């Protein structure tokens, strides 16, 4: 996993890991604080054009569904 830094407008810096696009971006930062539902958040089109930060420390514990187990909208069959 690639390391990344989130720099806010007030120059605060937060270090973590990058998942997805690994380029510089300037967008609105939004967060998902749920224990479950991160797969749905990652595929939710309402987050398009935003930087999605997943807050819960154990994200990924239950994995993500196989692409054959989801429909065209990434919803479990």
N, C-alpha and C positions, 0 to 999 in steps of 0.2 A: 504494500500500500504506500502511496506517495504522501509525504508530509505537505501540509499547506498552512498558510497564515491568513487569518481574517483580520483585516485592518479597517476599523470603523472611522467615521468622519472625524471623531475627536482624537484620532491617532492611537486609540487603544488597540492592542494586538492580542489575538487569541490563536494559539497553535493547535493543530489537530491533524486529521487525515483527510485526504481528498478522495471522494468517490464520484465518478462521473467525469465531467469535463475538467481537464487539468490546465486550464488557461487562466489568465488574469480576467477578472470580471468586475464590473461596477453595476450593481443592482441593489434592489431592496432585499434585506435579509429577513427571512421569516423562520419560525421555529416550529417543530413538532415535538411535543412533550410527552406523548403517549407511550405506554409500555408496549402496546401492540399497535398494529396498523401502519407500520413504517413502509411496508410494501405498497399499500394503497397510496400513501403520501408520495412516494417516489414516482408513482405513475399517474398522479392526479394532475390533469391539465391546468387546473387553476393555479398551480405553482410555476407555470411556464414564465420564463423571464425573471424569476426570483432566485435568490440563493437560499436553499432549504437547509437548515441546520437541525440535525436530529439530536435531541438533548439527552435522552435516556442512555445510560452508560453501557447497557448490554444489547444494543441494537445488533441484530443479525443472529441472535441466539437460536431462533427457530428457522433460520434460512429464508430463502425466497422460493416461490413455487417454480417448478420446471416450466419452461415455455410451452410445453405440450399440455399442461394442466390449466392453462388460462385461455380466455377467448381473445378476440381482436382488440379488446379494450383492457387487457391485462387483469381481468376479473376471473377469479377461480371458477371453474366449471362445476 
